[in-house]
Structure formats: C-alpha cells, structure tokens
C-alpha cells in the first residue's frame, strides 16, 4: 500500500450537514458548532452556502454566519462557501469568503434540478466568477460525479469534460462528489486513472457512505495519491434527518483511520468527538458516525 | 487494483448475530431465518455454536438447530459450527457438522476469558479434534487477531505463531477475526504480508465495522488476493443489541460492493435483503446495515 504522509480534511458539516436538517437551526447554535470545529484544528471549514433561500431555507442566514465567522477568525482557518450562482458567490466574496465551492452536476438533468441552470449556463457563471474572484480560490464541485438519479452510472468522460471546461473557465481545483453514495472502489480507481495524470494535485474527494463503501473508496484514493478529502462531523447530514439524502463520511471516523495508519492530519480527534456531542446536544440529533455509535454502546455498558 | 473474479462469503449471522442478542430467540425463528439464508445461495452458513450454555444461553438449542438443518438440507450448503472445546466440537461432528470453526484467541488472557483455557490447552484440544474430524473441515478461528482488550494491538508474530501451531495440530485453514474492530488497512496489509506466503489460500477474514474500517479492510484484503470472507446478515450482532459487542460487516453491503465491482459471489442479494426484513420482523430488531438504512429512508420518503 502506498500511503501519503499527510492528508488535508475539510470539514463540511456546517454546510452539507446543516442544509439537510429539516428543523430550523438557530444561527448562534451554528456559530457555536463552528467554534468547536475551529478548536479541532481544521484548516478549512465549509461554513454555509449562498443559495436561494427557497432552495435551502436552513441557509438563509448565510451572510450573518459568514460575517460573524470572519469577524471572529479572520485567518485561523479558510472559510469555504458553497454557491451555484454568480450572485451567491459574489455576495460570499464581498463578505470575505476565502474559497468558493461552485457546484455543477456532471449531468444536465441533475444540474437543472439542483441549480435551475443547464451545465452550460453554470459553466458561464463559473467563468464570470473566476474573473472577479480576486485572491479567493474557486473549486469546481462536481455533483453526481459517479452516478446521477436521472442517467444512472456517470460515464467518466462526462466528468473529464466538465472538469476540463471548468479549469478552462478558470477554476483552481475540483471536488468530485459521490452525491448518491454509489461509487465503488473500482469505479473510483477508473475515474481517477483518467483524471490524475492531468489534475492530480487539484483533486479533492467528497465521498458518501450511503451503501457502506465510503471508507473503502478513501483507501483506494489514498493508494492513488489523493491527499484531500471532505467529510462531515459525526456524519451529520443524512438519512435520519432528510429522507433520501446521502450519508456523509463521518469526519472523526476518517481522521481515526488516517491516524491509525500514521497519516498526519493536524486534527485533534478527541476534541472533534467532543464537538460531535455538542452537535447532538444543540441540534437534538443522534449522529450516525461509527465511533459515536461505539461510544454510546460503551456508555450503555 | 487487482481484484479476484470470485469471492466466497460465509454467512455467520445465525451464530455471531444470534449469540449477541439478549432476548431469547425461538428455535423455529432461527430455523426460519436459516431457511431464508439458504435460499440466497450461500455455500456455507455458520448455523450455531456448541459452547457451554452458561457462556451462551442463546445457543443452548445448538443440537436441535443442527439436527433440523442437516435433516432438511443434507447437502445444499455446508454447516459450520463454532466450538471452543473438544467435547462441543465432537458433539457437533456427531450430529453431522461439515466444518468446525475452533476458536482460540491470539492472546492468553482473552482466550482464558473467552474459553476458560490457556492458548496451549486450546491447541491441545484442537490437535485432539483434528484426529477425530473425519471428513469434516477444521478451521482455526483466531480471535483478537488484530487487537485484544488486555494487551492492546496484537503483534503479527503472535498470530503467525498461533497459526503455525494450529496448522501443525492439523487444522485445515484459518480465519482471522478482528474481534474489536480496530484493524486498519495498513495493519491488515502488514499481517497478510507475513501470512500469505505461507498460508495464502487457507486464510478467511472475519472483519468488523465497529469504527467504520470494515469495508476498507475488505478492499485491502481483495487487493492482496484474499477471496474468502465471513459476514453477518444485516450486520446482526452488534452495538444496539449487546452493549460493547463489535459490529459485524453486513453481508448484503459486502455482496453489493463485490457485485458492483463485477466479482462473482453466487448470492442473490435481493433475496438476502428480503431475508434481512424477515430477521427484523422475527427478532424485533432494527438492523444496522447501510443498504437497509438507506431503504428505510426511501420508505419514509
């Protein structure tokens, strides 16, 4: 096995997790959780998304969240914001976002459903964004990179084409998202075989654990030289909250596996597990992460 | 990635799953579940264990279960029985067991706790068993092969030594059990690097998913040429039933990943998922497998 010495994990729970909760989360609770995550040592946290409030009412306090975070932590960690329109991204940049994850699906029908734009329209917006991004980093977040509810298994060449177009439009890097959680290690290897020779250092993986293949895909990625992943605290954002939503890999499970294999992450995993407990208390949820489940068991014992 | 064309999965739910349930399971319910599993196409099912009823009251109908199964299915699948004493194994052989999984821990303190014998005493019993096994196959099931609650991380050389002693005693093959679920892919690779040159074709892996590393370990094993695994229907046997117990890999999650990578198993996974629903209904449990969780979500939707 060929493992890297260090891996960068971006915490996306405050965006990918919160947005899937149906119960309203108070802004101060969001900020408290982000405080907890900052203490764990993350260098990047995806703190919110600037999308239409109708599409994601949970995120209608995005400006307030970003403003408060940038005010409290001007440089402790990079604030990533998800956006799918130029106007949303521009607003985030104006408020000091360090990175924009600009989401485009690998298939037109899913992009239309998710963003109300064709892939071509989204690419045009991405190009416009890249002209005004200034010092901020723009990451093309490719949704449905492995499968799509409308077209099924995603052909690797569709992803390659979108990636090329995005980089030509000026994106700095790419995140490949297994939106439905159907990616298997062989498919991951096959797609990365195609992309790594061209974009190796610029690829981030956003894997889900819907069918239990998330960590198997992580190992496959590590073996191929991928060193950047996104994950969600406690596995927040998933089945028990928003029916049908995919399950994020739990950040603390990922960090634990990396640390057990002597891979440096810079994250204090004990603090992260404490933060999971804060999340459960504030949001009144039971998180699905494996370590948390085993801890609950030990407590019952 | 170097994947095998076919993998053999042994279903161990009726032993490893049932034994961890605190509520009494009726013998006819056990037989009904084993019927369902037989329909799925398994070539080997671990149907019960012949251990002292005080140690595992749930298994005090072992003789009745084995007799009924061998009567109904004289040759449809191989009946594996777990035992930790010569007398238990002998009784199982007398009733027609096809395979004995004879469990010995890689460390003395755990073996004493689990079987009331030292490792040396267990090896002596194994040697006696191998003399009377006749046509039956004897598998040395090494518990705590990766870590032990008493000594911590298990040195690979301890496992190697026990395996050598077991094979010298006459065992046909070995199962390596990640009893506590702490094995990580690097440790799995390291242990298999040591064992495969000597015992490659005779190694079965029994992995747990307690900390979310089960499927990552499966991929590592496949890459190293391992083609035999044990798993439990729905992930039965674990945290929500018996506090502190480790979580088995869910058989249907494993089969799904293998099939998605075009690896033949001979199992009808749709039937297996239906059988999971039978298990949930009869045992009044909610199984933790990933596919089952995602199905429940879809139903809520």
Interface residues (C-beta under 8 A of the other chain):
Chain A: X1 X3 X181 X182 X184 X185 X186 X187 X189 X209 X210 X211 X212 X213 X214 X215 X216 X218 X219 X220 X239 X240 X243 X244 X245 X247 X250 X253 X256 X257 X260 X261 X262 X289 X290 X291 X293 X294 X296 X297 X298 X300 X301
Chain B: X1 X3 X181 X182 X184 X185 X186 X187 X189 X209 X210 X211 X212 X213 X214 X215 X216 X218 X219 X220 X239 X240 X243 X244 X245 X247 X250 X253 X256 X257 X260 X261 X262 X289 X290 X291 X293 X294 X296 X297 X298 X300 X301
